[in-house]
Amino acid sequence: MYTETSHNPVPPTAALQETAPQGTAPLPTLPPAGGHPAFGPVPPAPPVRPRDKKRVGPAVFVTCLVAAGLLGGGVASGVAAVWPDAPAATGTTAQAAISPVIVNNTESVNAVTAAAQKASPSVVTISVSSGSSGGTGSGIILDTEGHILTNTHVVTLDGAAADAAVEVRTNNGQVYKATIVGTDPLSDLAVIKIDADGLTPATLGDSGAVNVGDKAIAIGAPLGLSGTVTDGIVSAVNRTIETASSATSDGSSSQGGSSQNPFGSQQGLSASAAQDSISINVIQTDAAINPGNSGGALVNAQGEIIGVNVAIASAGSSSSSTQSGNIGVGFSIPINQAKRVAEEIISTGKATHGQLGLSVQDKTSGSSSDFTAGAEVASVTSGSAADKAGLKAGDVVTGLAGRTVTDASELTAAAREQAAGATVKITFQRDGQSQTADITLDAAS
C-alpha cells in the first residue's frame, strides 16, 4: 500500500545514491505577486511528452545520501565512512584551491567552455560542520542579496544536524559565513544566505523546454575539487526517483525554526522506513556527478541553470558495504521546480507542497507485475482535495497537472511539485472510462 507521505520501496537492481554530504565522521513558502525579483514570473508547468513505453516497475529508489553531496574535509576515514568505496581523499585534494575556468586558447573555445565560463561565477562551494561531522557540497547564487540555492541534505549533513555551521567559498576564492534561510525536506532543496558584495547571480533557464539529447554541463565541487566542470547530455526528463528524506534526526526540519518533521525520525543514511523517503521528479543526465556536486548546477549550452544536482545511481547493491561513484546516471531537480521552492523559502522561510488526501498503490498492467499503468486509489480521506474532486476507491489515476502517472510514486511527485492551494487537472480511469476533474490541492504537512 502506498500513501502520499510514505512509500514502501522495492529494492532496485541498481542502487541509487544521493548527491549528498560526505562527512569527516560517521553520521550517527509563497512570494508576493510577480515573484521574487531574482526570478521573475514562474513559467507554467509544461505538458508532459507522451511516452512510447510504460516504465517497468516503480520509481527508482535512492537508497542513501552519498553521490553528489558532501566530501569530508581531508580526512580519508571520514570519506570511507559515508562513501566506503570512494578513493581515499588526501588533504591536498579536499583542500584544493579554487579553480576558475581558465581559457588558454581563446581561438579554440567550444560550447562547453563558453557555458562553463558564464555559469561558473554563480556556483559556490559549501562547507558544513556540526560537532565532529562535516563535509562540502555546492550551491547556486540566486541574487545579489546573497541567497544561495542548494540541497537540504547538504546543509543538514544528510539529516544529522538541524543547526550546522555553514561557510561558502565563491568562485573568486573568498570565504563567507552563511546562515540557513530555510530548508524543504519534501523537495530536498534549501536556501542559505551570505553577506557579500559583487556576487554574480545565475541565469536561470526553463527546465520545461529541455529536450532529451540536449547538452548538459555539471558544475560543482566533486571530491572537494571546486569549480569542476563535466559534460554530457540530458538522458531523460520527467523521471521520478525516490530518495531518503533529509529531515533532521532530532525532529526538526530547519524550516524557519519549525520543529515539525514530516517524516518521523531519520534512519541513518538508508531509507529503511517508508516515512524516510520522498518522491521527486528529476532530469536524468550522464554528465559526471560525484560526492561534492550536491546543490551544484546543471547547465545548458547557453550557460543557463536548468537543474540542481541531487543524486546519482550506483551499480552496487544497497546492502553492500561499498558503493561506487559516478556511472553515468545522475539526477537533477528541474530549475522551474527549484525556483518556486526557493521563492517561497526566501519569502516565508519555508515552502508549500500539494497533497491529494488519498492512499494509492501501483496498478499493474494486464497480467504482468513488471509493468505499471497508473496509481490505483485504495482509500480517500473524507473532506480532502481528492474527496472534493469526486475520486473514489478503485479509480486509477493516470495524470496530474499535465504529468503522466504510471505508478504511485509518480503521483506523489506530481502533487508535491505543486504549491498548496493550486488547482490542477487530474485524469483517472473509472470502470474503464477516462475522466478528468479539477482538483484544488491541500497542503502537505
Secondary structure by P-SEA (a helix, b strand, c coil): cccccccccccccbbbbccccccccccccccccccccccccccccccccccccccccccccccccccccccccccaaaaaacccccccccccccccccccccccccccccaaaaaaaaccccbbbbbbbcccccccccbbbccccbbbbbbcccccccccccbbbbbbbcccbbbbbbbbcccccccccbbbbbbcccccccccccccccccccbbbbbcccccccbbbbbbccccccbbbbbcccccccccccccccccccccccccccccccccbbbbbbbbbcccccccccccccccccccccccccccccccccccccccccccbbbbccaaaaaaaaaaaaaccbbbbbbcccccccccccccccccccbbbccccccccccccccccccccccccccccccaaaaaaaaaaccccbbbbbbbbcccbbbbbbbbccccc
